[in-house]
Amino acid sequence: MPVTVVRFNLVAPGASPAELGVRYRAALEMARYADERGVAVAQTEEHHGVENNWLPSPFAFAGAVLGATRRLAVTVSAAIGPLHDPLRLAEDIAVLDLLSGGRLVTVAGIGYRPEEYAWAGVDWKRRGRLQDELLDTLLKAWTGEEFTYRGRTVRVTPRPGSDPHPLLLVGGSSRAAARRAARFGLPFFPSAHLPELEAYYKERLVEYGTDGWTMMPGAETPLLHLAEDPDRAWAEYGGHFLHEARTYASWQSGDIRSAVRSGATTVDGLREEGVYRILTPDACVAQGLDHLVLHPLAGGMPVAEGWRSLRLFCDDVLPRLGG
């Protein structure tokens, strides 16, 4: 059975606080609905200072989703590690781990937008060292034992419930990220389908004498929307997908590789490209994808249309996937 994911980044260009409140509450209800019908994962992410209201606080949102659900995992992919205070993040993840019974998954990346580092007052040139410090601190903090942090002795409580610690992966599309994951003995989460980078990571595991594994997107990982009439849906809502695709494209330099990277500049071009797909339930089943990632509120999608997509996915696709 493929892995089923519902993704939320709460993008809503021009939305008022009242409108954003409606979308946030709708996302929680969608997560609850998806959980009750057997969707495996809710995915969220982190970006700061974005005009279109991209979600900046993924752990707060993850906590709300975990509280509204009982079974699904909630993945923060990715948290921008160097922008977080290591001790506070260790505490937050430990508390969420205890509250959820271990359902929180954190992917720690270093980001790719210098603007976010400037926004947070963090030196972009130190991001690698800061990421190393963050990972080292999290792993030591979750033991519940005293350790040295920036020259002083500290102890973080409470200890998380997961053994040996909450699920923490290192994300990225570079060899530096793969080396970092191997050095810390942590799983690696490539940001795209990159078999050569997975092989490099495995070589570094041998070099460092550590254990680890890879959670890698499939060769095809499109973002999905379900509709009975895809032509109508593209005509009415394609602009929402294009807005998100163009936002991503404006951030990503040539050396950044992403599973959802798009070069499209028009709705027609985006549809042809296939990074975003609007499918009927029958076509969705026929895709034969290893990962089905539904994106019901993409790019400011109207809430009512997002619900139509989610219900088609849960009620007409999931029962036919088996498992």
N, C-alpha and C positions, 0 to 999 in steps of 0.2 A: 504494500500500500504506500502511495507517495506521502511525503511529509506535507501536512496542510498548515498554512500560516495565514494569519490575518494581520496586516500591517497598518500602523497608525503613525503619522508624523504631524497631524493636526494643522497642516498648511491651509491657510485661508486668507488670500490676499484681500486687504481692505476691510476685513471683518471688524466689527465693533466688539467691545468686551462682552456685551450681552450675546451677540452672535457666537463668539468663541465659547462662551459658557454652554450654549446649546450644543455645539459640536463636541466639546469635551464630554459632556454627559451622554451624548449619543454614542461616542466611542466606547464608554464604559458599558452601556447597554448592549452594544454590538459584541463586545468581548464576552459578556455574560451569555448572550445568545449563542455565540460560536462555541463557547466552552460546553454548554449544555448539549450541543449537537455533535461534539466529538472533534472539533478542530484542535490541533495539537499545540500550536504556538501562537502567541501574540508577540509581534515584533515592534519595537519602537527605537528611537534614535535621538541624537542630540545635535543641535546647531544653535548658534547664538547671534542675536542682533540682526536677524533676517526680517526684512520688511514684510514678508508674507506670513509672519507669525509662526514659522517653523518651531516645533516643540524644543524648548531649551532645557527642560528639566525632566529627563527621562526616568530618573529613579522615583520622583514624586508620582509621575504618571504610572510607572510600573507598580508602585505600592497600591494605588487605587484599583488597578486592574486585578492584581493579586487578591485584593480584598473582595472584589466582585465575582471572583471565579473560584473553582474548586480543583480543577484538574490541569488546565493548560499551563505550559511553561511560558514565562514572559522573558523575552530576550531583549536586552539593551545592546543594540549593535549598530553603531558602536558608541560607547562613552569616549569622550575625548580626554584621555587620562591626565595629561599634564595640566589641564584646567581645573582639576579637582584637588582639594586638600586631602592628602593621603589618609590621615587619621580619621577625618570625618567620613570619608567614603568607606573606610573599613567598618566604621560603626553603622552607617546606613545600610550597607549590604548585609551585615550580620543581622540586623533587626529584620530586614525584609526576608532573609533566609529563614529566620525563626518563625515569622508570621505566616510564611507561605508553605512551610514544610519542604523547603529546598527547591522551589519552582522558579527561582530567579536565575537567569543566565546572563553574565556580563561579558561582553567583548570589549576589551580595552584597546583602542587605537590612539594614534597621536594626531589625527586630523590632517587636513590638507588646505586649511584656509588661514593664512597669516592674519587676516582681519579679526578672526576670533581670538587669537592670542593677544593682539593689540587691544581688543575690547576688554579682555580679562586682565590686562597688565602683566602678561607672562611673556618672557623672552622666547621668541620663535626659535632662535638658534640653540636654545638649551632643551628643546623638546625631547630629544633622545635621552639625555641624562635624567630629566624629570620623569619620563616614563619608566626608566629603570628604577628610580627611587619609589615610584608609586607601586609597582609590582612587588618589589622587595618588601615594602611596608605592609601591603595587604597580606602577604603570605605570613609574615612574622606576627602581625596583629591578630590574625585569626587563630593563632595557637593559644591565645589567652595568657601567654607568658610575658614577662618583662623583656624589653629589648631596647637598644639604643637608637634613637631617632633624632637626627640633627643635633647630636652632642648631648642629649639628655635621655634619661631612662623613663620609658613610658610603658603603660599596659592598657590594652583596649578591651573593654567589656561591653556587652556580653559576648561570649564565644558563640559563633554561629552553630547551627544544628548539623549542617552537612559535614560529612567526614570524607577527606581530611579538611575540606573547606568548601565554601560555595563555588559553583562552577564558574571558572574564570578562564577566558581565552584571550590570546593576543591576536588582534586583527591587523590587516594591512595587505599591501600588494608589493612589498619590497623585500629584498633579501635581508635588510636590517631587521625588519619585523619578524621574519622567519628565524633569524639567528637569536633574536631576543626571546622568542617563545621557547626555542630549544634550550637556551642557556638557563632559563628559569624552570624548565621541565613542565611547561604549560602547553595545553592544546593550541593549535594554530588555526585561525579563521581567515583564510585568504578572502579578499574582497571581491574576487571574481573566480571563474573556473581557470585555475593556473596550475596544471599538473607539474610543470617544470619547477614551480616554486614549492610545491608539496614535496617533490623529490629532494630539493635542496634542504628543506626543513628536516627531512628524515636523515640526511647525511650529517646535519649538525647535531641531531640527537645522538648519533653514534660518537661524534667528535667530543661532545660534552658529557657523554655517559649518562644521559637523562632519558626519561620516558615521556612519550606524548603521542598525540594523535591529531588528525586533521578533520575539521568540519568545513568542507568546501562546497560552495554553490555548484549546482549542476551545470553542464555545458549550456543548457537553456534554463534561464531563471526569469522569465518575463513576469511583469506585474500585471495581474489579471483583474478584469471587471466582467461581470456576467450580465447579459441582457438577452431578451427574447429576439430583439431586432438590432443586431450590431450596427447596421448602417445608420439607423436612427440615432443610436447612442453616440456613435462617432460624430454625427452632425451636431448633436445637441451638447455633448459633454467633452468632445475631443480637446477643446481648448484648455480644460483643467489638466489633462495629462501633459499637453504641450507646455503649459506653464511650469509644471514640476520638472519636466525633462530639460527645458531651457535653463532653469535655475541650476540644476545639477551641472549642466554643461559649462555654465559660466564659472563654476568653482574649480573644475578639474583640469589641471595642467596635463601636458602630454604624457608624463610619467605615471599618472594616476590611472589605475585600472579598476573598473567597477562593473559589477554584474548588471547594473542598470544604466550604464553610460549610453547616451544617445547623441547622435549628430544631427537629428532632424531639426528643421526650422519651420515646418508647416505641419498641420494636422495630417494631411495626406501622406507626407513623408514619414511621420511618426507611425502611422498605421502600417505602412509598407515595411518599415524597419523591423517591427515585431518586438521591440523592447517592452512596450505596453500593448496589451491585447484585450479587445472586447470580444467575448465569445459567448455563444449559446451554451447551455448546459451540455448538449450533445457534443459540441466541438471541444469543450473543455475536457470532457472525459476522453475524447479521441486523441488529444494532444500527447498522451502518454508521458507526461512530465514526471520527474522524480520529486520535484518540489512544486506545489501549487501555492502561489503567494497571491492572496486576494488583497486588493488595495481599495477598500470601499469608499474612502473619503479623499482620494487622491486630488491634490492640487486645488482644493476648495470645492470638491464635488458636493452638490446639494445633498443634505442628509437623507432626504426621501429616496433619492436615486441610490445612495449608498446602501440603504436598507434593502431595496429591491435586489441589488446585486448580491448582498450577503444571504438573503433568503433563498435565492436561486442556487447559490453555492451549497448552502447547508442542506436544503430540502430536496434538491434535484441532482446534485453532483456527488456529495459525500456518500449517499446510500449505494451508489454504483461503483465506488472505489474498492469496496471489500475491506476486510479487516475489522 
